[in-house]
Each structure stands twice: as structure tokens, then as C-alpha cells.
Amino acid sequence: MNFRPLHDRVLIRRVEEEGRTSGGILIPDTAKEKPQQGEVVSVGPGARGEDGTLHGLDVKPGDRVLFGKWSGTEVRLEGEELLIMKESDVMGVLE
């Protein structure tokens, strides 16, 4: 993919959750909520501090992250639905 986010932004691909409950009930697509987990596809170089120094990001491509339900901006790149958000919108990295 030929896209690199600027500053402290992160490009994320949503990770689809399983369509069944723990009890085995099948959830239809119309009742599913958008997942709040994703895989980092690309990251920007970082944010500049007040003194002009570049502060790198804590996340890197390949990290699996958790983010808020309404975080980010949805974009379509090369036919794929992705999210662009600031690193501060990412709640944490799943290990």
C-alpha cells in the first residue's frame, strides 16, 4: 500500500470479530457492531514537540490495538475500508 500517515496519525485495519456468541448463537450482520480492535497498517513519523524535536510513536505496523467506538475517520484505500486516527485515540496494544 502506498500510503503513509502524517505526524502522529495511524492507519488501522479493523479486525472482524466472530459472528457467534459464547453460547453458539449466530449473530446476523445487521445486529453486529463495528469491531473496536484493529491491526496497525502504517504509522506517521511522530509529533513535534514545542522545542521542535520529533517524538516517535509507541505503536508500529503489525501491532493489534484497541480503540474507541467512534474514533478515527473511515477511508477507502485500494478498495479496502481503513481507519485513520491520532495515536492518542488508541487505548492500548493487545499482546
Buried (B, 14 or more C-beta within 10 A) or exposed (E): EEEEBEEBBBBBBBEEEEEEEEEEEEEEEEEEEEEBBBBBBBBBBBBEEEEEEEEEBEBEEEBBBEBEEEBBEEEEBEEEEBBBBBBEBBEEEEE
